[in-house]
Amino acid sequence: MLRVLDVSWNPLERFSITADVFPNLENLNLSYCGRNGSMRWEVGDSAFLREISTLDLSGVQMSTDHMSMVLQNFTRSSLVALTLSDVWRKSSGSVGVLANTACHIPSLKVLRLANDNISVVHAELLQSCGQTKKLDLSENNIVELSESSFRSLKKLQYIRLNMNKLSSVPNATKNLRTLKTLDLSYNVIKSLECSDFATLTGLVKLFLYHNAIQRLDSCVFQDLKSLELLSLGDNTILTLNGAFTNGLLKLESLKLVDIGFFYFIFSTSLVLLTLMGSSIYHLLRWQMVYSYYLLLAYLYDTKQKNRRAAYQYDAFVSYNAHDEPWVLQELLPELEDRQGWRLCLHHRDFQPGKPIIENITDAIYGSRKTICVITRRYLESEWCSREIQVASFRLFDEQKDVLILVFLEEIPDQQLSPYHRMRRLLKKRTYLSWPRAGEHTGVFWQKLRVALETRSSPDDENPLLTGVERL
């Protein structure tokens, strides 16, 4: 069974019902239908829409006289809520005429007259609306309400006067003893007087958001014994004067700040921090990574300071997977099989299930030396970079000659990372070049053996190291 019919914003020229086809229709929306005042209402029997409880005729292109006739068809209906927003363009007095006609509908409880270009509200506008409980006069240009504007609204419980041009709380609202909700937000109210809410003892919700209020006196809210929600955000309040210590016995929600403004500040700050973080990461990524792993190495080194256990390996070999054939076919047979050194390799000696950075740190600190097999792919590798970073920290921290660099290919200085430059500045020795060895690999292996045999202290280095090739 159809209960809601919305044909708004369509160029309908005629709304016609010739039979009881909508016996259960409760909500009808015809807002902004028609063209140039041509919309026609042709409902043969008002009983066809007897169950309508909500009707929206905002901005409908229909003459004032014809719309009044439409409203008269609902005098015996169940209509509870009527929206007549944006109807002021029909004629200068169209809002008053339509409001007066609507208020003769006995069942009507909710009347919306928003955005109707109303600047002054006189008693005549709503004099027939005694049964209305909810009134919406928002988004008009109201600058003045006569003291008797709402005198006939004896049952009014909710009124919206937001988004107007009121400079003070209107006297017309002061005698609405049945009022539960008063919305005066988005006006230009500059001050609140002690008498503004003195008679509104049953008020539950009060919205004063986005005005120009600068101070509050202690007596302003003292009579609002039933108030549960008070919104004062987005004002220029500088002085409270104990305004919240008198009355307000049931207050549950007090809004003094503009939450939207804080959301704006938060989101703006988040965007700026994201942009700054991205820029810093792009420009200083390697410095940040280097600092992070230096810290990890420092913490590990601090933990191991008092341990004097013998080294488990003679050297840890740091290399890229693409260079593994050279390590397994050239380096490993020479150093382990022929020279008798005990080497630590990733694939063979790392402990399964242990975090990779812990394996790296244990391997470096558990070996007398670290041999870095340098190629362009090595420099591009994230894990190889981390290995040389930890080894560099040990070098600087312990002041021991623990780092041996073996270059498998010629690499220009500009492609070397900052860690290699620091090493070269500290100790320009024990740098070996495999390409320069050519066919005389025996000399290369002898120099690598001498490098592995050197003692930890720089002062105790083997004099033969002066012959190690430098890059």
C-alpha positions in Angstrom: 0.0 0.0 0.0 1.4 3.4 -1.1 2.0 5.6 1.9 4.5 8.2 0.5 4.3 10.0 -2.8 7.1 12.4 -3.8 6.9 14.1 -7.2 8.8 17.3 -6.2 10.8 19.3 -8.7 8.9 18.0 -11.7 7.3 20.2 -14.4 3.8 18.9 -13.7 1.0 21.0 -15.1 -1.8 19.1 -13.4 -2.2 16.9 -10.3 -5.4 14.9 -11.0 -7.0 12.1 -9.0 -10.4 10.8 -10.3 -10.7 7.7 -8.2 -9.8 6.5 -4.7 -6.5 5.0 -5.8 -4.5 6.2 -2.8 -6.6 5.2 0.2 -3.5 4.8 2.5 -1.5 7.8 1.3 0.0 9.7 4.3 2.8 11.8 2.9 2.4 13.9 -0.3 5.2 16.1 -1.6 4.4 18.5 -4.5 7.1 21.0 -3.8 8.5 23.0 -6.7 6.2 21.4 -9.3 4.7 23.2 -12.3 5.9 26.1 -14.5 5.1 29.8 -14.3 2.1 29.4 -12.1 0.5 26.8 -14.3 0.1 24.0 -11.8 -3.5 22.8 -11.5 -5.1 20.7 -8.7 -7.8 18.4 -9.9 -8.9 16.0 -7.1 -12.6 15.1 -7.7 -13.3 14.2 -4.1 -11.3 15.5 -1.0 -12.0 12.1 0.5 -9.5 10.6 -1.9 -6.8 12.1 0.3 -8.4 11.7 3.6 -5.4 9.9 5.2 -2.9 12.6 4.3 -1.0 13.7 7.4 2.0 15.5 5.8 1.8 17.8 2.8 4.6 19.9 1.2 3.6 22.7 -1.2 6.8 24.6 -1.0 7.5 26.7 -4.1 4.7 25.0 -6.1 3.9 26.9 -9.3 0.3 27.6 -8.4 -1.6 30.8 -8.0 -2.4 32.0 -4.4 -6.2 31.6 -5.0 -5.9 28.1 -6.4 -3.6 27.0 -3.5 -6.1 28.4 -1.0 -8.7 26.3 -2.6 -6.4 23.2 -2.3 -5.9 23.9 1.4 -9.7 24.2 1.9 -10.0 20.6 0.6 -8.1 19.4 3.7 -10.4 21.0 6.3 -11.9 17.5 6.9 -8.7 15.5 6.5 -6.1 14.2 8.9 -3.5 16.7 7.8 -1.1 17.3 10.7 2.0 18.9 9.1 2.0 21.5 6.3 5.0 23.1 4.6 4.5 26.4 2.8 8.1 27.5 2.4 9.2 29.7 -0.5 5.6 30.8 -1.5 6.2 34.5 -1.1 6.9 35.1 -4.8 3.2 34.6 -5.7 2.2 38.0 -4.3 3.0 40.4 -1.5 0.3 39.0 0.8 0.3 35.4 -0.3 2.0 34.1 2.8 -0.6 35.7 5.1 -3.5 34.4 3.0 -2.2 30.9 2.8 -1.2 30.8 6.5 -4.7 32.0 7.5 -6.4 29.4 5.3 -4.1 26.6 6.6 -4.8 27.4 10.2 -8.5 26.7 9.7 -7.6 23.0 9.2 -8.6 21.6 12.6 -6.1 18.8 12.7 -3.1 20.9 11.7 -0.3 20.9 14.4 2.8 21.7 12.4 3.2 24.8 10.1 6.4 25.6 8.2 6.8 29.0 6.7 10.6 29.0 6.1 12.2 31.1 3.4 9.2 33.2 2.8 10.9 36.6 2.9 9.0 37.7 6.0 10.6 40.7 7.6 7.9 41.7 10.2 5.5 39.3 12.0 2.2 40.8 13.0 -0.5 39.2 15.1 -2.7 38.9 12.0 -0.3 36.5 10.3 -1.0 33.7 12.7 -4.2 34.7 14.4 -6.1 31.6 13.3 -3.3 29.2 14.3 -4.4 28.5 17.9 -4.1 24.7 17.5 -0.5 24.9 16.1 2.1 23.2 18.3 5.2 23.5 16.0 6.0 26.7 14.0 8.9 27.2 11.6 9.8 30.7 10.6 13.5 30.1 9.9 15.5 31.5 6.9 13.4 34.6 6.6 14.5 38.2 7.0 12.7 38.8 10.3 14.0 41.9 12.1 10.9 42.5 14.3 8.1 40.5 15.9 5.2 42.4 17.5 4.6 41.5 21.1 1.3 40.0 20.1 2.7 37.9 17.2 2.2 34.6 18.9 -0.6 35.6 21.3 -3.1 33.2 19.7 -0.8 30.3 19.7 -1.8 28.9 23.1 -0.5 25.4 22.5 2.8 26.3 20.8 5.6 24.0 22.0 8.3 24.4 19.3 9.3 27.4 17.4 12.2 28.0 14.9 13.3 31.6 14.4 16.9 30.7 13.4 18.6 32.3 10.4 16.9 35.6 10.7 18.0 39.1 11.6 16.8 39.5 15.2 19.1 41.7 17.3 17.5 40.6 20.6 15.3 38.0 22.1 11.8 39.0 20.9 9.1 40.0 23.4 6.7 37.8 21.5 8.4 34.6 22.8 8.3 35.7 26.5 4.7 34.7 27.1 4.8 31.3 25.5 4.4 29.3 28.7 3.8 26.0 26.8 7.0 26.3 24.8 9.5 23.4 25.0 12.0 24.3 22.2 13.2 27.7 21.1 15.7 28.1 18.3 17.2 31.6 17.9 20.5 30.5 16.4 22.1 32.3 13.4 20.7 35.7 14.3 22.6 38.9 15.4 21.6 38.9 19.1 24.2 40.9 21.0 22.9 40.6 24.6 20.6 38.6 26.8 18.4 40.2 29.5 17.2 38.7 32.7 13.6 39.0 31.6 14.2 37.2 28.2 13.4 33.7 29.5 11.8 34.5 32.9 8.4 33.1 32.0 9.6 30.1 29.9 9.9 27.8 32.9 8.9 24.7 30.8 11.6 25.3 28.2 13.6 22.1 27.5 15.9 23.1 24.6 17.3 26.6 23.9 19.5 27.3 20.8 21.4 30.5 20.8 24.2 29.3 18.5 26.0 31.7 16.1 25.0 35.1 17.5 27.0 38.0 18.7 26.6 37.5 22.5 29.5 38.9 24.4 28.5 38.4 28.1 26.1 36.5 30.3 24.6 37.8 33.5 24.0 35.6 36.5 20.2 36.0 36.2 19.8 35.1 32.5 19.0 31.4 32.9 17.8 31.4 36.5 14.2 30.6 35.7 14.9 27.8 33.2 14.3 25.0 35.8 13.4 22.4 33.1 16.1 23.2 30.5 18.1 20.2 29.4 20.0 21.5 26.4 21.6 24.9 26.0 23.6 25.7 22.9 25.8 28.9 23.0 28.5 27.9 20.6 30.1 30.3 18.0 29.4 33.5 20.0 31.9 36.0 21.4 31.2 35.3 25.1 34.0 36.7 27.3 32.3 36.9 30.7 30.0 34.3 32.3 29.3 36.0 35.6 28.1 32.7 37.2 25.3 32.4 34.6 25.3 28.6 35.0 25.1 28.5 38.8 21.5 29.8 39.1 18.7 27.6 37.9 19.4 25.0 35.2 18.6 22.2 37.6 18.1 19.7 34.8 20.8 20.8 32.4 22.4 17.8 30.6 24.1 19.3 27.6 25.9 22.7 27.5 27.6 23.7 24.3 29.9 26.8 24.6 32.3 26.1 21.8 32.0 25.7 18.0 32.5 22.0 17.4 32.6 22.6 13.7 35.5 25.0 14.2 37.4 22.4 16.1 36.7 19.8 13.4 38.1 22.3 10.9 41.2 23.0 13.0 41.7 19.2 13.5 41.2 18.3 9.9 43.4 21.2 8.7 46.2 20.2 11.1 45.9 16.6 10.1 46.3 17.5 6.4 49.3 19.8 7.2 50.9 17.1 9.3 50.3 14.6 6.5 51.9 16.9 3.9 54.8 17.7 6.2 55.3 14.0 7.0 55.2 13.1 3.3 57.7 15.9 2.5 60.0 14.9 5.4 59.8 11.2 4.4 60.6 12.1 0.8 63.5 14.4 1.5 65.0 12.8 4.7 63.8 9.2 4.4 67.2 7.6 4.6 68.3 9.8 7.4 65.2 8.9 9.4 65.7 5.2 8.7 69.3 5.5 9.6 68.5 7.2 12.9 65.9 4.5 13.7 68.3 1.7 13.3 71.1 3.5 15.1 68.7 3.7 18.0 68.0 0.0 17.8 71.7 -0.8 17.6 72.4 1.5 20.5 69.8 -0.2 22.7 71.2 -3.6 21.7 74.8 -2.5 22.4 73.8 -1.1 25.8 72.2 -4.4 26.7 75.4 -6.3 25.7 77.9 -3.9 27.3 78.7 -6.2 30.3 78.8 -9.4 28.3 82.3 -10.7 27.6 81.4 -13.9 25.7 83.7 -14.9 22.9 82.7 -14.1 19.3 80.7 -16.8 17.6 81.9 -15.9 14.1 85.0 -14.4 12.6 82.9 -12.4 10.1 79.3 -11.7 9.2 78.9 -11.4 5.4 76.3 -8.8 4.3 75.4 -9.2 0.6 72.5 -8.8 -1.8 70.7 -12.0 -3.0 71.8 -11.2 -6.6 75.4 -11.5 -5.6 75.0 -14.8 -3.8 76.7 -16.8 -6.6 79.9 -14.9 -6.0 79.7 -15.3 -2.2 79.0 -19.1 -2.5 81.4 -19.8 -5.3 84.3 -17.5 -4.6 84.2 -16.0 -1.1 83.0 -18.9 1.0 85.4 -21.6 -0.4 88.4 -19.3 0.0 87.7 -17.9 3.5 86.2 -21.0 5.1 87.8 -23.9 3.3 91.2 -22.6 2.5 91.8 -19.9 5.2 89.7 -21.5 7.9 87.6 -18.5 9.0 84.1 -19.1 10.4 81.5 -17.0 8.5 77.9 -16.1 9.3 75.5 -16.1 6.3 71.9 -15.2 6.1 70.5 -18.4 4.6 72.6 -20.7 6.7 73.0 -19.2 10.1 70.0 -16.9 10.8 67.7 -18.3 13.5 64.2 -19.2 12.0 61.2 -17.4 13.5 63.3 -14.6 15.0 62.7 -11.0 13.9 65.0 -10.2 11.0 66.4 -7.1 12.6 67.3 -9.1 15.7 69.0 -11.7 13.6 71.0 -8.9 11.8 72.0 -7.3 15.1 73.0 -10.6 16.7 75.0 -11.6 13.7 76.9 -8.3 13.6 77.6 -8.1 17.3 78.4 -11.8 17.4 81.1 -11.5 14.8 84.6 -9.9 15.0 84.1 -8.3 11.6 81.4 -7.5 9.1 82.2 -8.0 5.4 79.9 -5.9 3.1 79.8 -7.0 -0.5 79.0 -3.8 -2.3 77.2 -3.6 -5.6 74.6 -1.2 -7.0 71.9 -3.7 -6.1 73.3 -3.8 -2.6 72.9 -0.1 -2.3 69.3 -0.3 -3.5 68.4 -3.1 -1.0 66.5 -2.0 2.1 67.8 -4.9 4.2 71.4 -4.5 3.1 71.2 -0.9 3.9 70.0 -1.7 7.4 72.8 -4.2 7.9 75.5 -1.7 7.0 73.8 0.9 9.2 74.0 -1.4 12.3 77.6 -2.3 11.5 78.4 1.5 11.1 77.0 2.2 14.5 79.1 -0.5 16.0 82.1 0.9 14.3 81.5 4.4 15.6 80.4 3.3 19.1 83.2 0.8 19.8 85.9 2.6 17.8 87.0 -0.8 16.5 87.9 -1.7 13.0 85.1 -4.0 12.5 83.9 -3.1 9.0 85.4 -4.4 5.7 84.0 -3.3 2.4 84.4 -5.4 -0.7 83.4 -3.8 -4.0 82.4 -6.2 -6.7 82.0 -3.5 -9.3 83.1 0.1 -9.8 80.6 2.5 -8.3 80.9 6.4 -8.7 81.1 8.3 -5.5 77.8 10.1 -6.0 76.0 6.7 -5.9 77.4 5.8 -2.5 75.1 6.3 0.5 76.1 8.6 3.4 77.2 5.6 5.4 80.0 4.7 3.0 81.2 8.3 3.0 81.3 8.4 6.8 83.4 5.2 6.8 85.8 6.5 4.2 86.3 9.7 6.3 86.9 7.7 9.5 89.4 5.1 8.2 90.6 5.0 4.6 91.8 1.4 4.6 90.4 -2.2 4.3 88.5 -1.3 1.1 89.0 -4.0 -1.5 88.0 -4.0 -5.1 87.4 -7.3 -6.9 87.4 -5.8 -10.4 90.8 -4.2 -9.9 92.2 -7.6 -8.7 91.8 -8.8 -12.3 93.6 -12.1 -12.8 95.7 -11.6 -9.6 93.0 -12.9 -7.2 95.6 -14.3 -4.9 96.7 -10.8 -3.9 93.0 -9.9 -3.3 92.5 -12.9 -1.0 95.7 -12.2 0.9 94.7 -8.6 1.6 91.2 -9.8 2.8 93.0 -12.3 5.1 95.1 -9.5 6.5 92.0 -7.4 7.1 90.4 -10.2 9.0 93.5 -10.8 11.1 93.7 -7.1 12.3 93.1 -6.5 15.9 90.2 -4.5 17.2 92.1 -1.4 18.3 93.2 0.9 15.5 96.6 1.4 17.3 97.2 -2.3 17.2 96.6 -2.8 13.5 98.9 -5.0 11.5 101.3 -2.9 9.5 100.6 -5.0 6.4 97.3 -3.2 6.1 99.0 -0.2 4.6 99.1 -2.3 1.5 95.3 -3.0 1.4 93.8 -1.4 -1.7 91.8 1.8 -1.1 89.0 2.9 -3.3 
